[in-house]
Amino acid sequence: MLKSINLKTAVVALALGGLIAAPASSQAGTETKASKNVIEETKTSCITGDLGVNFVSEYITRGLVEQNQGVIAQPYADIYFRLYKGDGAINNVSFQLGTWSSLQNHSNDPAFNPGNFQGNGVKAWFENDFTGAVAVTFLKNWTSTLSYLEQDYPSDAFESGRAIQLALAFNDADYLGAFALHPHVSVLDQLNTNKTGAVGIKKYGWYYEIGIAPTYTFLKDSKYPITATVPVTAGFGDSNGFYGGYAGNNVYGYFTTGLNASVPLAFIPSCYGAWTTNAGFNYYNLGTAPQQYSGSGANGVTGATSGAANQWVFSGGVGMTF
């Protein structure tokens, strides 16, 4: 999400199969027909991707409330290129490109950042992010992803920001089965940022994240199985760094958990990709620095709940993989 983004958390290349069948042949003029065995060969694409859109009641990134009013739509698209696949110590290498946006009908107040706001931006297009990443799966269950992140603001809300992120994810399903936790950790180096000064994220700050995402699928044999996920994530900044523009506790950023569910749209033909719909809610507990950022108007957000310690985010959307 982020997603950080909730860039958005760690990513492995998707695979979709196609079937090629050799037709059965017959000999004309004979009393019996000779047929050949039909050979089905499954091929795996080296180029896959996903796209979709999510709607959220609040846009919160790394504990910072960027918008909590009006309609907020967040479309995304990613493409994955598989560079290597093997059975040794390194199992898979992929290159990933992605884009993500936050669109809203309630514009942030440009008065909060008059130095950056020029009045020429597309106010409804608050943010547009680009991501380039290399993901390496090793020892079967470990995936390390190195990402370059760029945040642009067509709304003129901020200047562009850039960061490097390293994430490590572990697939523990082979050990815990249905009780797998799918843990991940990540560290982000803010190379530069649009949020500087007495109020805002400082330049060259470090951000740390740790989390789990237990997942269980109900009605597995159904045409419409329900996959439920309970994400639990905590984010932190280095002292006087990532959250260093605020007084108080500058290390603790936020804690979040919730419940998200997805269901495949099996009525859509598979030739159009694998479609799913999702819905969920997340609870956020914000630390001192995110509360001050969100409540001070530093991001142009107004409203009584913008700086509250406790936040609730409801979401829903649709997506497709190919």
C-alpha positions, 0 to 999 in steps of 0.5 A: 500500500506504501502501499508505503508506500504502504509501499505498501511490505516483500514481493515474489513473481507471479506465474500463469499457465497456458495449455497447448494441445496437439490435435488428434488425427485420423486416416480417411478410407480405413475401417478404424481410426488411428489416434495420437495421444493428446499432449498437454504442455504447460508453459510459464510466462516470464512476464506477469503483472497485476493491476487494480484499484482500492478505495480507502476511508483514510490515506495513511502512509507509515503512520502519517495521515495524508487525507481523511475526507471525501472519496479516496481512490488508489489505483496501481499497476505492476509488471514482473520480469522473471530473470532466473529460476532454479533449484539451487540456493537461489530459486528465483530472481525477478525485476519489478516495475510499478506505479501507484496513485492516490486520487481524491475529490477533497483537495488538501489545503495548499496554504499549508505548503505555500512554498511548494504549491504553485497553483498549477497542479491537478488537485485531485491527483494528490500523489503518484509513486514509481517503484523499481525493484529486484527480488531474489528468492533463496533457500526456497522460503526467503525473499529479499527485495531491494527497491527504489521509490519515488514519490511525485505530487501532481497536486503540487502538494510537495516536492518529489521524494526518493528512497531506497528500501530493503525488505526481507520476507519469510514464507513459513507455510512449510513449517506452520501450515495453516498457522503460518505467520508470513513475517517480514522486516524492512528498512528504508533510507529517505534519500531526500524528502519534501517534508523538511523543516521544523515540522515534517520528516527530516532529510536522510531519515531511516524508517524501520518496519516489522510485521506478520500477515497470518492468512487462512482460506475458507471454503477451499473447494468452493468456486468462491473461496474466501481468503482472510488475512490479519496483518500486524505491522509496527513502524519506527524511525531513527532518533532525530531522523525519520520522525525527527521534526517533532518533539516527544517520542520520535522513534515510535511511529505507529502500530496497525492491525486489522482484517482483510478478505478477498474473493475470486471473481470466478465468473470472469473468464480466465482469459481476461486474467484472475480477478478478485475483490477485497474488503477490510478494515485496519486499526492504527495507533499513532505515535507522538510524531505522527499525531503531531504531523497529522494534527498540525495541518502539516499535510493540509488535512483538516478535521477533528480526527486527523491528529488522534492517536487512534485511527480506523481505515476501511477499504475495498477494491478490485484487482487482476493478475495476469 
